[in-house]
Amino acid sequence: MNASVSILLGAKDSTVHSISSKASVLDAVHEMNRLHIGSIVVLDDGKLVGIFTERDVLQRVVAVGKSPSDTSVAEVRSKEVETIGPKTTIEEAMNAMTERRHRHLPVVEGEALVGLVSIGDISRWISRVNEDEAETLRNYITGVY
């Protein structure tokens, strides 16, 4: 698991969906539903200023009775965003997600946002690695080599 998250980024669509912090929660939710995603990166003038997730909607909007159409993303986004670099190992990313209960980690290089890694990306990668290893072992045992 010493592979870097850049492998994960290379294996998926490079599009990182984003929204302005000035957008309403309702607009953000509509966009997330349209894209079938559970979080959206918040950018202002191309700079990462937060992340807005389904959990933010539930805890900071619905649970406290705020109006989604009258509440801006700026008011309820997660402002303290943990980021990782493209050289971060998949194991380090997985540990960060597990320890801090994040499902998404923005990947930045310098100040540029270069991607977003999800727990699903990591799970799929681990599954593929395990399948490949099992196949290699089957081939070894059966003498295919």
C-alpha positions as CSV (number, residue, x, y, z in Angstrom):
1,M,0.0,0.0,0.0
2,N,2.9,2.3,-0.6
3,A,1.4,3.5,-3.8
4,S,0.5,7.1,-3.9
5,V,-2.9,8.7,-4.4
6,S,-1.8,9.9,-7.8
7,I,-2.5,6.4,-9.0
8,L,-6.1,6.8,-7.8
9,L,-6.4,10.1,-9.5
10,G,-5.0,8.7,-12.8
11,A,-7.6,6.0,-12.8
12,K,-10.7,8.2,-12.5
13,D,-12.2,11.2,-14.2
14,S,-10.1,14.3,-13.4
15,T,-13.2,16.5,-13.0
16,V,-13.5,18.0,-9.5
17,H,-17.0,19.4,-9.0
18,S,-17.2,22.6,-7.2
19,I,-19.5,25.4,-6.1
20,S,-19.1,29.0,-4.9
21,S,-19.5,29.7,-1.2
22,K,-22.1,32.3,-2.2
23,A,-24.4,29.6,-3.6
24,S,-27.4,28.6,-1.6
25,V,-27.6,25.3,0.1
26,L,-30.5,24.4,-2.1
27,D,-28.5,25.1,-5.2
28,A,-25.6,23.0,-3.8
29,V,-27.9,20.1,-3.0
30,H,-29.5,20.2,-6.5
31,E,-26.0,20.1,-8.0
32,M,-24.9,17.2,-5.8
33,N,-28.1,15.3,-6.6
34,R,-27.7,16.0,-10.4
35,L,-24.1,14.7,-10.3
36,H,-24.9,11.8,-7.9
37,I,-22.2,12.9,-5.5
38,G,-22.0,13.1,-1.7
39,S,-19.8,16.2,-1.4
40,I,-18.8,19.2,-3.5
41,V,-15.6,21.3,-3.1
42,V,-16.2,24.9,-2.3
43,L,-14.0,27.3,-4.4
44,D,-13.9,31.1,-4.4
45,D,-11.8,32.6,-7.2
46,G,-10.3,29.2,-7.8
47,K,-9.1,28.9,-4.2
48,L,-10.2,26.0,-2.0
49,V,-12.3,27.5,0.9
50,G,-14.2,24.4,2.1
51,I,-16.1,21.3,1.3
52,F,-19.8,20.9,1.5
53,T,-21.2,17.4,2.3
54,E,-24.4,15.5,2.9
55,R,-23.4,15.5,6.5
56,D,-23.3,19.3,6.5
57,V,-26.8,19.5,5.1
58,L,-28.1,17.1,7.8
59,Q,-26.2,18.6,10.8
60,R,-26.0,22.3,10.0
61,V,-29.1,22.9,8.0
62,V,-31.9,20.4,8.5
63,A,-31.2,19.6,12.2
64,V,-31.3,23.3,13.2
65,G,-34.2,24.2,11.0
66,K,-32.4,26.5,8.5
67,S,-34.0,27.2,5.2
68,P,-31.9,25.6,2.4
69,S,-32.9,28.3,-0.1
70,D,-32.0,31.2,2.3
71,T,-28.8,29.7,3.7
72,S,-25.5,30.2,1.8
73,V,-23.0,27.4,1.5
74,A,-20.5,29.8,3.2
75,E,-22.5,29.6,6.4
76,V,-22.6,25.8,6.7
77,R,-19.6,24.4,4.7
78,S,-16.8,22.5,6.5
79,K,-14.2,25.3,6.5
80,E,-11.3,23.3,8.0
81,V,-10.6,21.0,5.1
82,E,-7.9,18.4,5.5
83,T,-6.0,18.0,2.3
84,I,-3.4,15.6,1.0
85,G,-0.8,15.8,-1.7
86,P,-0.5,13.6,-4.7
87,K,2.5,11.8,-3.2
88,T,0.5,10.8,-0.1
89,T,0.3,7.1,0.1
90,I,-3.0,5.4,-0.2
91,E,-2.5,3.9,3.3
92,E,-1.9,7.4,4.8
93,A,-5.1,8.7,3.0
94,M,-7.1,5.7,4.2
95,N,-5.8,6.2,7.8
96,A,-6.6,9.9,7.7
97,M,-10.2,9.1,6.5
98,T,-10.7,6.5,9.2
99,E,-9.3,8.5,12.1
100,R,-11.1,11.7,11.2
101,R,-14.2,10.2,9.7
102,H,-13.8,11.9,6.3
103,R,-15.2,10.3,3.2
104,H,-13.5,12.7,0.8
105,L,-10.0,14.3,0.8
106,P,-9.1,17.1,-1.7
107,V,-5.7,16.6,-3.2
108,V,-3.6,19.7,-3.6
109,E,-0.2,20.4,-5.1
110,G,1.1,23.7,-3.9
111,E,-2.1,25.8,-3.8
112,A,-3.7,24.1,-6.8
113,L,-6.5,21.6,-6.3
114,V,-5.6,18.6,-8.5
115,G,-8.2,16.1,-7.5
116,L,-10.5,14.6,-4.9
117,V,-10.1,11.1,-3.4
118,S,-13.1,9.3,-1.9
119,I,-13.2,6.3,0.4
120,G,-14.9,4.5,-2.5
121,D,-11.8,5.2,-4.7
122,I,-9.6,3.6,-2.0
123,S,-12.0,0.6,-1.5
124,R,-12.1,-0.1,-5.3
125,W,-8.3,0.1,-5.5
126,I,-7.8,-2.3,-2.5
127,S,-10.3,-4.7,-4.0
128,R,-8.4,-4.7,-7.4
129,V,-5.1,-5.2,-5.6
130,N,-6.4,-8.1,-3.6
131,E,-8.0,-9.7,-6.7
132,D,-4.7,-9.4,-8.6
133,E,-2.8,-10.9,-5.7
134,A,-5.2,-13.8,-5.4
135,E,-4.9,-14.4,-9.2
136,T,-1.1,-14.4,-8.9
137,L,-1.2,-16.9,-6.1
138,R,-3.7,-19.1,-7.9
139,N,-1.4,-19.1,-11.0
140,Y,1.6,-19.9,-8.8
141,I,-0.1,-22.8,-7.0
142,T,-1.5,-24.3,-10.3
143,G,1.9,-23.9,-12.0
144,V,0.7,-21.5,-14.7
145,Y,4.0,-19.6,-14.3
